Amino acid sequence: MRILVSNDDGIHAEGLRALSEAMQGLGEVWVVAPEFEQSAASHAISLHRPLRIKELGGRRFSVDGTPTDCSYIAINHLMKDERPALMVSGVNHGANLADDVTYSGTVAAAMEASLLGVPAIAFSLVAHEPFDFGPAARFARKLAETVLANPPTGRMLLNVNVPGGADPDSYTVTQLGKHSYGYDVVENVDPRGRKYYWIGGSSFTHEDIPGSDCNAVFREGRISITPLHLDLTEYDQMELVRSWKVDGYRRE
């Protein structure tokens, strides 16, 4: 039984090492991760340039691409003779809560594995440096054991966030919350007189939504497990859109 480990912080990241060590003994562990940090790469895949793989020994490989590239190459090439029973991603150096899942390379690596039919879990540590990955790694092992003992019948993608600064002893199953880092755009001028911009703010706020991942982590100090799915259809809008009549066209 094989377990694939990846991330978006890069092959040398401390969180990746903690997660891969936590998986030891559960199966044959393979690590396939980006050569360099790819935070916020989302679900980008490299279609217009070749990728290079470096074998680092001990079933460890780096790929000079995105987290999605790593999952794709691992499952469809490096491990094609025996697909993994489980894929785990992380432990991310920071939160992946609420809307973060749309930007996160950590979640995207797990998402790609799930699309390819491999049960997948993304793990993130909700903390700032210095990071203590011990509690997240311990929970990751226990959750991985649980999934391997109870394999899902369909696609599975879980997003897990572990509070930092403590060793939580409880978890809860949550929905995605809502939060904001602010919407700042900082304008500056480089030494040659050209303008450049930094996007993204640093003022974190989250809405108080009972049952959300943000509430679980920040208000209750619990680990959050959020099942995700990839059907992005907004069913509540379907009847509204069906009621429209686009001039000059026939709706079937």
Beta strands, then each sheet from edge to edge (+ up, - down):
strand 1: 2-6
strand 2: 28-34
strand 3: 53-55
strand 4: 60-63
strand 5: 86-93
strand 6: 120-126
strand 7: 157-163
strand 8: 171-173
strand 9: 179-180
strand 10: 185-189
strand 11: 195-199
strand 12: 205-206
strand 13: 223-227
sheet 1: 3+ 4- 2- 1- 5- 6- 7- 13+ 8+
sheet 2: 9+ 12-
sheet 3: 10+ 11-
end
